[in-house]
Amino acid sequence: MMAPGPREFLELMRSVEAGGFRQARYFLTHPRAARIAFASRQQPSSHLDIAYWSTTPYLFGEGRAVKYIVRPASTRRSPKPEHLTDTYLRDALRQRLTEGDATFDFMIQFQVDARRTPIEDATVEWRQEDAPHVAVARIRLPPQSFESAENVDACERLTFNPWHCRPDHRPLGSMNRARREIYRAMAEFRAASAQA
């Protein structure tokens, strides 16, 4: 993440919202956030071609912390369209899932120590050299059609909260504690908007 904790994240969001000089000053005075922001600017060719990771740590049973990574198991990559439309990612997903499976390796990284793999600083990447990825499962998305009106409606009604979990796998750190309330409020807002 571009900020180590909730207070810093709020400062970042306020500067981005203000824009102009205030935003520029923020990134000039926070070079780590600027590097992370620059590195995150990407336009993947498909949702199925990129890795996903938890960014923040989670409990893994008594006294152990992990981060989660889901990485494409195939080396296949979708071609990037010449012109990026508003629906190019959906189009790529539709195309790929009509042609065959998509598979991902589900991996974990165990916390090594508080310096190299901290819980409270969300800007620190847990590097492979320090905390090797351990594959624990394979996720398979079978060929499918996902754009029926019923599926789209169901998708719009779904909510997510990383705190919807077993206590021995709960989120850790101040960023995750803030996310618990933010995700709850977002779910309530979406539900109210859907009824309006």
PyRosetta script that sets phi, psi and omega in degrees:
from pyrosetta import init, pose_from_sequence

init()
pose = pose_from_sequence("MMAPGPREFLELMRSVEAGGFRQARYFLTHPRAARIAFASRQQPSSHLDIAYWSTTPYLFGEGRAVKYIVRPASTRRSPKPEHLTDTYLRDALRQRLTEGDATFDFMIQFQVDARRTPIEDATVEWRQEDAPHVAVARIRLPPQSFESAENVDACERLTFNPWHCRPDHRPLGSMNRARREIYRAMAEFRAASAQA")
pose.set_psi(1, 161.3)
pose.set_omega(1, -177.4)
pose.set_phi(2, -81.4)
pose.set_psi(2, -8.1)
pose.set_omega(2, -179.8)
pose.set_phi(3, -135.3)
pose.set_psi(3, 144.1)
pose.set_omega(3, -176.5)
pose.set_phi(4, -73.2)
pose.set_psi(4, -28.6)
pose.set_omega(4, -177.1)
pose.set_phi(5, -151.4)
pose.set_psi(5, 178.8)
pose.set_omega(5, -175.3)
pose.set_phi(6, -60.5)
pose.set_psi(6, -41.4)
pose.set_omega(6, -179.6)
pose.set_phi(7, -62.4)
pose.set_psi(7, -45.3)
pose.set_omega(7, 179.8)
pose.set_phi(8, -66.9)
pose.set_psi(8, -34.3)
pose.set_omega(8, 179.0)
pose.set_phi(9, -67.1)
pose.set_psi(9, -39.2)
pose.set_omega(9, 176.8)
pose.set_phi(10, -63.2)
pose.set_psi(10, -41.9)
pose.set_omega(10, 176.7)
pose.set_phi(11, -60.3)
pose.set_psi(11, -44.4)
pose.set_omega(11, 177.6)
pose.set_phi(12, -59.6)
pose.set_psi(12, -49.5)
pose.set_omega(12, -178.2)
pose.set_phi(13, -61.5)
pose.set_psi(13, -40.5)
pose.set_omega(13, 178.8)
pose.set_phi(14, -65.2)
pose.set_psi(14, -38.1)
pose.set_omega(14, 179.6)
pose.set_phi(15, -71.2)
pose.set_psi(15, -38.1)
pose.set_omega(15, 177.8)
pose.set_phi(16, -66.1)
pose.set_psi(16, -42.3)
pose.set_omega(16, 179.3)
pose.set_phi(17, -64.2)
pose.set_psi(17, -37.8)
pose.set_omega(17, 179.2)
pose.set_phi(18, -68.8)
pose.set_psi(18, -34.5)
pose.set_omega(18, 179.0)
pose.set_phi(19, 69.0)
pose.set_psi(19, -167.4)
pose.set_omega(19, 175.0)
pose.set_phi(20, 52.4)
pose.set_psi(20, -135.7)
pose.set_omega(20, -175.7)
pose.set_phi(21, -61.0)
pose.set_psi(21, -40.8)
pose.set_omega(21, -177.4)
pose.set_phi(22, -63.0)
pose.set_psi(22, -41.5)
pose.set_omega(22, 177.9)
pose.set_phi(23, -66.1)
pose.set_psi(23, -45.9)
pose.set_omega(23, 179.6)
pose.set_phi(24, -60.2)
pose.set_psi(24, -44.1)
pose.set_omega(24, 179.8)
pose.set_phi(25, -61.9)
pose.set_psi(25, -39.7)
pose.set_omega(25, 179.4)
pose.set_phi(26, -58.0)
pose.set_psi(26, -51.7)
pose.set_omega(26, -176.3)
pose.set_phi(27, -69.9)
pose.set_psi(27, -29.3)
pose.set_omega(27, 175.6)
pose.set_phi(28, -68.9)
pose.set_psi(28, -32.7)
pose.set_omega(28, -178.8)
pose.set_phi(29, -94.3)
pose.set_psi(29, -3.7)
pose.set_omega(29, 177.8)
pose.set_phi(30, -130.1)
pose.set_psi(30, 72.2)
pose.set_omega(30, -174.5)
pose.set_phi(31, -60.5)
pose.set_psi(31, -32.2)
pose.set_omega(31, 178.8)
pose.set_phi(32, -64.6)
pose.set_psi(32, -44.0)
pose.set_omega(32, 177.7)
pose.set_phi(33, -62.1)
pose.set_psi(33, -39.4)
pose.set_omega(33, 179.1)
pose.set_phi(34, -64.0)
pose.set_psi(34, -42.2)
pose.set_omega(34, 178.5)
pose.set_phi(35, -63.5)
pose.set_psi(35, -43.4)
pose.set_omega(35, -179.5)
pose.set_phi(36, -65.7)
pose.set_psi(36, -42.3)
pose.set_omega(36, 178.9)
pose.set_phi(37, -62.1)
pose.set_psi(37, -44.1)
pose.set_omega(37, -179.5)
pose.set_phi(38, -64.3)
pose.set_psi(38, -42.7)
pose.set_omega(38, -179.3)
pose.set_phi(39, -66.4)
pose.set_psi(39, -26.7)
pose.set_omega(39, -176.9)
pose.set_phi(40, -83.7)
pose.set_psi(40, -8.8)
pose.set_omega(40, -179.4)
pose.set_phi(41, -76.7)
pose.set_psi(41, 99.6)
pose.set_omega(41, 179.4)
pose.set_phi(42, -143.1)
pose.set_psi(42, 156.5)
pose.set_omega(42, 174.1)
pose.set_phi(43, -127.4)
pose.set_psi(43, 90.6)
pose.set_omega(43, -178.7)
pose.set_phi(44, -65.4)
pose.set_psi(44, 158.4)
pose.set_omega(44, 178.2)
pose.set_phi(45, -82.1)
pose.set_psi(45, -20.5)
pose.set_omega(45, 179.3)
pose.set_phi(46, -161.9)
pose.set_psi(46, 149.2)
pose.set_omega(46, 174.0)
pose.set_phi(47, -61.5)
pose.set_psi(47, -23.3)
pose.set_omega(47, -176.0)
pose.set_phi(48, -88.2)
pose.set_psi(48, -0.4)
pose.set_omega(48, -177.2)
pose.set_phi(49, -105.3)
pose.set_psi(49, 0.2)
pose.set_omega(49, -173.7)
pose.set_phi(50, -120.6)
pose.set_psi(50, 158.0)
pose.set_omega(50, 176.8)
pose.set_phi(51, -86.6)
pose.set_psi(51, 152.7)
pose.set_omega(51, 175.9)
pose.set_phi(52, -124.8)
pose.set_psi(52, 145.6)
pose.set_omega(52, 179.8)
pose.set_phi(53, -146.9)
pose.set_psi(53, 160.5)
pose.set_omega(53, -174.0)
pose.set_phi(54, -76.0)
pose.set_psi(54, -19.1)
pose.set_omega(54, -177.3)
pose.set_phi(55, 64.4)
pose.set_psi(55, -46.4)
pose.set_omega(55, 179.7)
pose.set_phi(56, -108.5)
pose.set_psi(56, 156.2)
pose.set_omega(56, -176.2)
pose.set_phi(57, -85.4)
pose.set_psi(57, 162.1)
pose.set_omega(57, -179.9)
pose.set_phi(58, -134.8)
pose.set_psi(58, 153.7)
pose.set_omega(58, 175.2)
pose.set_phi(59, -70.4)
pose.set_psi(59, 143.1)
pose.set_omega(59, 177.9)
pose.set_phi(60, -129.5)
pose.set_psi(60, 71.5)
pose.set_omega(60, -174.8)
pose.set_phi(61, 79.3)
pose.set_psi(61, -170.9)
pose.set_omega(61, -175.6)
pose.set_phi(62, -66.5)
pose.set_psi(62, 117.6)
pose.set_omega(62, 171.3)
pose.set_phi(63, 73.3)
pose.set_psi(63, 14.1)
pose.set_omega(63, 179.4)
pose.set_phi(64, -125.4)
pose.set_psi(64, 140.8)
pose.set_omega(64, 178.1)
pose.set_phi(65, -119.6)
pose.set_psi(65, 145.9)
pose.set_omega(65, 178.8)
pose.set_phi(66, -140.2)
pose.set_psi(66, 163.1)
pose.set_omega(66, 163.3)
pose.set_phi(67, -118.5)
pose.set_psi(67, 152.9)
pose.set_omega(67, -178.2)
pose.set_phi(68, -106.9)
pose.set_psi(68, 144.5)
pose.set_omega(68, 176.9)
pose.set_phi(69, -136.0)
pose.set_psi(69, 135.4)
pose.set_omega(69, 173.2)
pose.set_phi(70, -123.6)
pose.set_psi(70, 118.2)
pose.set_omega(70, -173.8)
pose.set_phi(71, -125.8)
pose.set_psi(71, 138.7)
pose.set_omega(71, 178.6)
pose.set_phi(72, -54.0)
pose.set_psi(72, 133.2)
pose.set_omega(72, 179.6)
pose.set_phi(73, -83.2)
pose.set_psi(73, -20.4)
pose.set_omega(73, -179.2)
pose.set_phi(74, -97.2)
pose.set_psi(74, 150.3)
pose.set_omega(74, 174.9)
pose.set_phi(75, -86.7)
pose.set_psi(75, -4.7)
pose.set_omega(75, 179.5)
pose.set_phi(76, -61.5)
pose.set_psi(76, 136.4)
pose.set_omega(76, 177.3)
pose.set_phi(77, -129.3)
pose.set_psi(77, 139.9)
pose.set_omega(77, 178.6)
pose.set_phi(78, -75.4)
pose.set_psi(78, 141.9)
pose.set_omega(78, 177.0)
pose.set_phi(79, -68.8)
pose.set_psi(79, 140.5)
pose.set_omega(79, 177.3)
pose.set_phi(80, -82.7)
pose.set_psi(80, 130.0)
pose.set_omega(80, 179.7)
pose.set_phi(81, -64.5)
pose.set_psi(81, 152.7)
pose.set_omega(81, 179.9)
pose.set_phi(82, -62.9)
pose.set_psi(82, -38.6)
pose.set_omega(82, 178.7)
pose.set_phi(83, -118.2)
pose.set_psi(83, 122.7)
pose.set_omega(83, -178.9)
pose.set_phi(84, -84.5)
pose.set_psi(84, 107.1)
pose.set_omega(84, 178.0)
pose.set_phi(85, -86.2)
pose.set_psi(85, 174.7)
pose.set_omega(85, 177.1)
pose.set_phi(86, -66.6)
pose.set_psi(86, -19.4)
pose.set_omega(86, -176.0)
pose.set_phi(87, -113.9)
pose.set_psi(87, 13.7)
pose.set_omega(87, -173.5)
pose.set_phi(88, -62.3)
pose.set_psi(88, -33.8)
pose.set_omega(88, 179.1)
pose.set_phi(89, -70.3)
pose.set_psi(89, -40.8)
pose.set_omega(89, 176.3)
pose.set_phi(90, -64.2)
pose.set_psi(90, -41.4)
pose.set_omega(90, 179.4)
pose.set_phi(91, -61.5)
pose.set_psi(91, -42.8)
pose.set_omega(91, 179.5)
pose.set_phi(92, -65.6)
pose.set_psi(92, -40.1)
pose.set_omega(92, 178.4)
pose.set_phi(93, -63.7)
pose.set_psi(93, -45.8)
pose.set_omega(93, 178.4)
pose.set_phi(94, -58.7)
pose.set_psi(94, -48.3)
pose.set_omega(94, -178.0)
pose.set_phi(95, -60.1)
pose.set_psi(95, -48.7)
pose.set_omega(95, -176.6)
pose.set_phi(96, -63.5)
pose.set_psi(96, -42.2)
pose.set_omega(96, -177.0)
pose.set_phi(97, -79.3)
pose.set_psi(97, -6.8)
pose.set_omega(97, 169.7)
pose.set_phi(98, -87.2)
pose.set_psi(98, -20.4)
pose.set_omega(98, -176.8)
pose.set_phi(99, -90.1)
pose.set_psi(99, -24.5)
pose.set_omega(99, -178.6)
pose.set_phi(100, 165.0)
pose.set_psi(100, -169.6)
pose.set_omega(100, -179.2)
pose.set_phi(101, -67.7)
pose.set_psi(101, 160.4)
pose.set_omega(101, 165.2)
pose.set_phi(102, -126.6)
pose.set_psi(102, 131.7)
pose.set_omega(102, -177.9)
pose.set_phi(103, -125.5)
pose.set_psi(103, 146.3)
pose.set_omega(103, 179.0)
pose.set_phi(104, -132.6)
pose.set_psi(104, 144.2)
pose.set_omega(104, 170.8)
pose.set_phi(105, -90.4)
pose.set_psi(105, 129.2)
pose.set_omega(105, 176.8)
pose.set_phi(106, -96.5)
pose.set_psi(106, 120.9)
pose.set_omega(106, -174.8)
pose.set_phi(107, -129.7)
pose.set_psi(107, 159.2)
pose.set_omega(107, 175.0)
pose.set_phi(108, -126.3)
pose.set_psi(108, 155.4)
pose.set_omega(108, 172.1)
pose.set_phi(109, -122.4)
pose.set_psi(109, 124.6)
pose.set_omega(109, 177.7)
pose.set_phi(110, -84.5)
pose.set_psi(110, 140.6)
pose.set_omega(110, 175.7)
pose.set_phi(111, -61.9)
pose.set_psi(111, 136.1)
pose.set_omega(111, -179.4)
pose.set_phi(112, -97.5)
pose.set_psi(112, -52.7)
pose.set_omega(112, 177.2)
pose.set_phi(113, -159.8)
pose.set_psi(113, 168.5)
pose.set_omega(113, -174.3)
pose.set_phi(114, -69.6)
pose.set_psi(114, -17.6)
pose.set_omega(114, -179.1)
pose.set_phi(115, -87.8)
pose.set_psi(115, -52.1)
pose.set_omega(115, -176.5)
pose.set_phi(116, -81.0)
pose.set_psi(116, -27.9)
pose.set_omega(116, -178.5)
pose.set_phi(117, -133.8)
pose.set_psi(117, 69.9)
pose.set_omega(117, -175.2)
pose.set_phi(118, -74.3)
pose.set_psi(118, 156.1)
pose.set_omega(118, 175.9)
pose.set_phi(119, -92.7)
pose.set_psi(119, -36.5)
pose.set_omega(119, -172.8)
pose.set_phi(120, -92.1)
pose.set_psi(120, -4.5)
pose.set_omega(120, 178.5)
pose.set_phi(121, -115.7)
pose.set_psi(121, 99.8)
pose.set_omega(121, -174.9)
pose.set_phi(122, -74.2)
pose.set_psi(122, -5.9)
pose.set_omega(122, 178.3)
pose.set_phi(123, -84.2)
pose.set_psi(123, -13.9)
pose.set_omega(123, -176.5)
pose.set_phi(124, -87.3)
pose.set_psi(124, 118.7)
pose.set_omega(124, 175.9)
pose.set_phi(125, -75.9)
pose.set_psi(125, 133.8)
pose.set_omega(125, 173.5)
pose.set_phi(126, -81.7)
pose.set_psi(126, 104.0)
pose.set_omega(126, -173.5)
pose.set_phi(127, -75.1)
pose.set_psi(127, 147.2)
pose.set_omega(127, 179.3)
pose.set_phi(128, -55.3)
pose.set_psi(128, -37.6)
pose.set_omega(128, -179.1)
pose.set_phi(129, -65.0)
pose.set_psi(129, -31.6)
pose.set_omega(129, -179.1)
pose.set_phi(130, -88.7)
pose.set_psi(130, -41.2)
pose.set_omega(130, -175.9)
pose.set_phi(131, -133.3)
pose.set_psi(131, 86.8)
pose.set_omega(131, -175.7)
pose.set_phi(132, -59.1)
pose.set_psi(132, 144.9)
pose.set_omega(132, 175.7)
pose.set_phi(133, -71.5)
pose.set_psi(133, 132.5)
pose.set_omega(133, 177.9)
pose.set_phi(134, -115.5)
pose.set_psi(134, 115.1)
pose.set_omega(134, 179.5)
pose.set_phi(135, -72.2)
pose.set_psi(135, 129.4)
pose.set_omega(135, -179.5)
pose.set_phi(136, -121.6)
pose.set_psi(136, -14.2)
pose.set_omega(136, -179.5)
pose.set_phi(137, -164.8)
pose.set_psi(137, 166.2)
pose.set_omega(137, 173.2)
pose.set_phi(138, -122.8)
pose.set_psi(138, 132.4)
pose.set_omega(138, 178.1)
pose.set_phi(139, -101.6)
pose.set_psi(139, 130.4)
pose.set_omega(139, -179.9)
pose.set_phi(140, -119.6)
pose.set_psi(140, 122.5)
pose.set_omega(140, 172.6)
pose.set_phi(141, -100.6)
pose.set_psi(141, 111.5)
pose.set_omega(141, -177.5)
pose.set_phi(142, -74.3)
pose.set_psi(142, 163.4)
pose.set_omega(142, 174.5)
pose.set_phi(143, -55.9)
pose.set_psi(143, 140.4)
pose.set_omega(143, -175.9)
pose.set_phi(144, -167.6)
pose.set_psi(144, 164.0)
pose.set_omega(144, 170.4)
pose.set_phi(145, -110.5)
pose.set_psi(145, 128.7)
pose.set_omega(145, -173.6)
pose.set_phi(146, -119.3)
pose.set_psi(146, 4.4)
pose.set_omega(146, -170.9)
pose.set_phi(147, -103.3)
pose.set_psi(147, 18.8)
pose.set_omega(147, 176.5)
pose.set_phi(148, -66.1)
pose.set_psi(148, 156.1)
pose.set_omega(148, 179.6)
pose.set_phi(149, -57.8)
pose.set_psi(149, -38.6)
pose.set_omega(149, 179.7)
pose.set_phi(150, -63.6)
pose.set_psi(150, -44.4)
pose.set_omega(150, 179.5)
pose.set_phi(151, -66.1)
pose.set_psi(151, -42.9)
pose.set_omega(151, 179.8)
pose.set_phi(152, -62.8)
pose.set_psi(152, -42.9)
pose.set_omega(152, 178.3)
pose.set_phi(153, -62.9)
pose.set_psi(153, -45.0)
pose.set_omega(153, 179.2)
pose.set_phi(154, -62.0)
pose.set_psi(154, -40.5)
pose.set_omega(154, 179.2)
pose.set_phi(155, -62.5)
pose.set_psi(155, -42.4)
pose.set_omega(155, -179.6)
pose.set_phi(156, -65.8)
pose.set_psi(156, -25.7)
pose.set_omega(156, -179.7)
pose.set_phi(157, -88.1)
pose.set_psi(157, -12.1)
pose.set_omega(157, -179.5)
pose.set_phi(158, -69.5)
pose.set_psi(158, 146.7)
pose.set_omega(158, 172.2)
pose.set_phi(159, -128.1)
pose.set_psi(159, 158.8)
pose.set_omega(159, -179.6)
pose.set_phi(160, -134.8)
pose.set_psi(160, 139.5)
pose.set_omega(160, 172.1)
pose.set_phi(161, -148.6)
pose.set_psi(161, 122.5)
pose.set_omega(161, -178.7)
pose.set_phi(162, -61.8)
pose.set_psi(162, -12.6)
pose.set_omega(162, 178.5)
pose.set_phi(163, -85.6)
pose.set_psi(163, -1.8)
pose.set_omega(163, 175.3)
pose.set_phi(164, -83.6)
pose.set_psi(164, 82.3)
pose.set_omega(164, -172.7)
pose.set_phi(165, -158.0)
pose.set_psi(165, 174.4)
pose.set_omega(165, 174.1)
pose.set_phi(166, -73.2)
pose.set_psi(166, 145.2)
pose.set_omega(166, -179.1)
pose.set_phi(167, -55.8)
pose.set_psi(167, -32.9)
pose.set_omega(167, -178.5)
pose.set_phi(168, -80.8)
pose.set_psi(168, 5.4)
pose.set_omega(168, 174.8)
pose.set_phi(169, -131.5)
pose.set_psi(169, 25.5)
pose.set_omega(169, -175.3)
pose.set_phi(170, -70.6)
pose.set_psi(170, 156.3)
pose.set_omega(170, 176.4)
pose.set_phi(171, -63.6)
pose.set_psi(171, 149.6)
pose.set_omega(171, -179.7)
pose.set_phi(172, -120.0)
pose.set_psi(172, 153.8)
pose.set_omega(172, 173.1)
pose.set_phi(173, 92.9)
pose.set_psi(173, 161.5)
pose.set_omega(173, -175.9)
pose.set_phi(174, -66.1)
pose.set_psi(174, -34.8)
pose.set_omega(174, 178.2)
pose.set_phi(175, -62.3)
pose.set_psi(175, -41.6)
pose.set_omega(175, 179.1)
pose.set_phi(176, -69.5)
pose.set_psi(176, -34.4)
pose.set_omega(176, 177.0)
pose.set_phi(177, -64.6)
pose.set_psi(177, -38.2)
pose.set_omega(177, 176.7)
pose.set_phi(178, -67.7)
pose.set_psi(178, -40.6)
pose.set_omega(178, -179.4)
pose.set_phi(179, -61.0)
pose.set_psi(179, -31.8)
pose.set_omega(179, 179.9)
pose.set_phi(180, -55.7)
pose.set_psi(180, -47.2)
pose.set_omega(180, -178.6)
pose.set_phi(181, -75.2)
pose.set_psi(181, -38.6)
pose.set_omega(181, -179.5)
pose.set_phi(182, -64.1)
pose.set_psi(182, -46.7)
pose.set_omega(182, -179.4)
pose.set_phi(183, -65.4)
pose.set_psi(183, -36.7)
pose.set_omega(183, 177.2)
pose.set_phi(184, -63.1)
pose.set_psi(184, -46.6)
pose.set_omega(184, 180.0)
pose.set_phi(185, -64.0)
pose.set_psi(185, -39.0)
pose.set_omega(185, 178.6)
pose.set_phi(186, -64.0)
pose.set_psi(186, -40.6)
pose.set_omega(186, 179.6)
pose.set_phi(187, -64.4)
pose.set_psi(187, -41.8)
pose.set_omega(187, 178.8)
pose.set_phi(188, -64.9)
pose.set_psi(188, -40.5)
pose.set_omega(188, 179.1)
pose.set_phi(189, -63.5)
pose.set_psi(189, -45.5)
pose.set_omega(189, 179.5)
pose.set_phi(190, -62.3)
pose.set_psi(190, -41.3)
pose.set_omega(190, -179.3)
pose.set_phi(191, -64.9)
pose.set_psi(191, -42.4)
pose.set_omega(191, 179.0)
pose.set_phi(192, -65.9)
pose.set_psi(192, -39.4)
pose.set_omega(192, 179.3)
pose.set_phi(193, -65.7)
pose.set_psi(193, -36.1)
pose.set_omega(193, -179.8)
pose.set_phi(194, -68.0)
pose.set_psi(194, -30.6)
pose.set_omega(194, -179.4)
pose.set_phi(195, -81.0)
pose.set_psi(195, -20.2)
pose.set_omega(195, -177.2)
pose.set_phi(196, -73.3)
pose.dump_pdb("model.pdb")
